[in-house]
Amino acid sequence: MTFLDDFMIRAALAGIGVAFAAAPLGCFVVWRRMAYFGDATAHASILGVALALTFDVSIFSGVLVTALLMASTISTLSGRGYAMDTLLGVLAHSALAFGLVAVSFLQGVRVDLMAYLFGDILAVSRGDLAVVWSGAFLVISLMWWRWSSLLTATLNPELAQASGINPQREQLVLTLALAVVVAVAIKVVGVLLIAAMLLIPAATARIFSTTPERMAFLAVLIGCGSVIGGMYMSFSADTPTGPTIVSTGTALFAAASLVAVIARSVRRP
């Protein structure tokens, strides 16, 4: 019996891979107030699942292409006079609805919608694990390579422009990274919970961070802790694993917020 024959080990490694990919990107999602942007991109992945099954290609490819198209569409339309919250709301829910309708038309294909909506981390195969970590490596490499430029373009687009950094190019890098995260995370936490894995660890890390680098590092640790703790709680209480992972992350955020409130009240004269 090899190390990866144990389904729990594969599940834990897959969850940690998603946390490594999602946490640093989630910091930029928080800084840029792009929460609904991630949600809309994730919801479009159901349409990608339907298209992948229709044309008999890999789920990863279908979801990646669809998520990338959705993210690119949002980036393009956002600068053309559309109210951003309205645009994202329309696209997010429309994409999910069209995806669910498209899945219902598939003939002779059994589709477990619950697995795609909420994830099925315990069913991760070795192939899925390779896809997750390949995606995580790509996202981490992008973040490492473009970190300084991304940070400058996020904090001060005018300064970035003056420094020779193209904010639109950095937005494209984030769009690509977001599409990759959605594609690799759909198996682990599902469409409806991907945005939570992006936001919650980053939001929790922000409470204790004084620098962007510290926030990204803490977000990775919190994301990994949410995965391991959520899997343990799911096994102990016999609850759905994906939602339990997100619930564990939420509990960490609530605890961190409470600690921060208490610390501020103690320091207050």
N, C-alpha and C positions, 0 to 999 in steps of 0.2 A: 504493500500500500504506500503510495507516494504522498508527499506533503499536500498536494492539491486535490487529492481524492476526497478529502473531507469537505462536504458542502458548506459547513459553517466557516471554514477557513477561506474558501473561495468567496463566500458572501462578505466576510469581514474585509478581505483584500479589495474587493470591488467597491465597497462603501468607502474605504479609506482612499482609494483612487479617485472617486468622485469628490470627496472632501478636499483632496489636494488640488483638483482642477477648479472646483467651484469657489473655494474660499478666497484666493487672491483676486479672482474676477469679481466676486461679490463685493469686495472693498470698493472697486470702481463703480459698481452698480449703486452702492450706498452713497458714495461721494457725488455721483452725477444725478442722483435721484431718478434712477432708471428702473425702479421696482416693477412697474407695469410693463416696461419694455421686455424684461425677462419673462414675465408672465405670458405676454402675447406670443413671444417666440416659442415658449414651451407648449402652449396650446396648439400651435400650428403643427406640432410633431405628430399629432394623431392623424392629420391629413397625410403626412409623410409615411406613416405606417400603412395606411390604405393604399397609397400609390406604390409603395414597395411591394406589397402583396399582389397588387394588380399586375405589375410588370415583372414580377418574380426576380426582384433584386434584394440585396440585403437590407434588413430593417435599418441598420446604421446609415447606409447610403441614402435611403429615402428620407429619413428623419433629418440628416445633416443638410441635404439639399433644400428641403422645405423650410427648415429653421433658418437657414442662411438667406433664402429668398424673403421670408417674412421680416427678418431683421433688416435686410437691405431696403425693403419697401418702407418700413417705418422710418429708417434713417433718411430716405429720400423725401418722403412726404412731410416729415416734421419741420423742414425748413421752408415750406411753401404755404404758410398761412393757416394750416390746420391747427385747431386746438389739440394739444398733445394728449391730454387725458381722454378727450372724446375719441380721438383717432385710435389710441391704444385700446380703449374699451370696445370699440366696434370691431377692430381687427382680432383681438384676443378671443372674444366670444364667437365671432363669425367663423374663425378658423377651427375652433373646437367643434362647433355645430356642423360645419361642412365635413370635417373629418369623421364624425360619428355617422353622418348620413352616408358618406362614401363607404365606410366599413360595412354598413347594412346591405349594400348592393353586391358585396363580394359573394360569389357563388362557389360552393365546394371548398371554402376555406374557413377553418374554425379559428375564430379570433377571440382571445380572452381579453376583453376590454378592461376588466378590473386590473389585470396585470400591467397594462399600459397606462392606466389612469393613476394607479397607486403603487406600481412597482411590484416586482417579484424577486427580491434580492436573493432569496434562498434557492432560486432556480438558476442562478448564474453558472454558466458552463466555463470551461477553460477558454473557449473561443471568446465568450463575452468578457472574460477577465483580461484577455489580451487587448480587446478593443478599448475597454475602459482605461487601461494603463497607457495604451498608445495615445489616446485622446488626452489623458492627463499630462503626459510628457509633452505633447504638442502645446497645450495651453500654458503649462509652466514655462516652457521655452519661450513662447511669445511674450509672456509677462516679464521674464528675465531680460529678454532682448530689448523690449520697448519700455521698460519700467520708467526710466527717467522722462522719456518723451510723453508717455501716457499720463504720468503724474503732472507734468507741466501743462499739458493740454487740458487736463481735468480741472486743475486749480485756477489757471489763468490763461484762457485761450488767446488773449491779446499778447501776453508775454511769449507764449509759444510761437505765435506768428512772427513776432519780432526776432525770435531766436532761430528762425528758419525751420520750425517744426510745423507741419501741416496738420491742424486739428482734425480735418476731414479724414486724413489718412489714419490717424490714431483712432478715430471713431470706427473706421473700417476694421482695424485690428481687433477692437473690442467686439465688433459684430461677428467676426469670424470665430473668436474665442467663445463667445456666447453660444453660437450654433454648435460648436464642437461639444461644449459642456452639456447642452440639451440632448445631443445625440448619444452621448455615453451614459448619461444619467437616467434615461427613460426606463432602462431595465431595472435599475436599482431602486429609485424612489417614485418613478412614474411621472406623468405629465403634470398632474395637479400639485405635486410637491417639489418639483425642481426649483421653482422660484424661492421656496422656503430654504432650501439648501444653499442657495446663493446668498440670501439676505440675512438669515438668523445668525450664523457664525460671525459674519462681518459686523452686524449690528452689536452683537455681544462683545466682540473684541474692541470695538470703538470706545466702549465705556472705560476700558483700562489702558488705552493707548495714547501715547504722546507724540508718536511719529507714524507716518504711513507704513514704513517697513515693519514696525512693531505690530501694527494692526493686522497686516497681512499674515505675519507669523502666528500671532495669537488666533486668528481666524482659522488657520489650518489646524492648529491644536484643538480648538473648540469643535470644529467639524469632525475631526477624527474621534474625539471624545463622545460626540453625539452619536456617531455610528456604533461604536463599541458599546456604549451605555444603552442605546436603543435596542440593539440586538439582544443584549442580556435581559433587558426588561421584557422584550417581546417573547423570548424563550421562557422566562419565568411566569409571565402572566398569560401566555398563549394569545397574544394580540397580533394584528397585522404589523409586519416588520417595518415597512416604509413609513407609515404614519407614526409608529412608535419612535423611530429615529428622529423624525421632525418634532414630535412632542417632547422628546428628551432635550433637543436643542432649545425649544421654547422654554423649558424649565430652567435651563442654564441661563438663558437671557433674563428671565424673571428674577432669578437669584442674583445675578450680576447687577441688575438694576436696583434691587433692594439694598445690596451692599453699598452701591454708589450713593444712594439716598442717605443711608445711615452715616457713611463717611463724611458726607457734606454737612449733615446736621451736627456731627461731633466737632468738625472744624469751625463751625459757625460760632462767633463770639456771643 
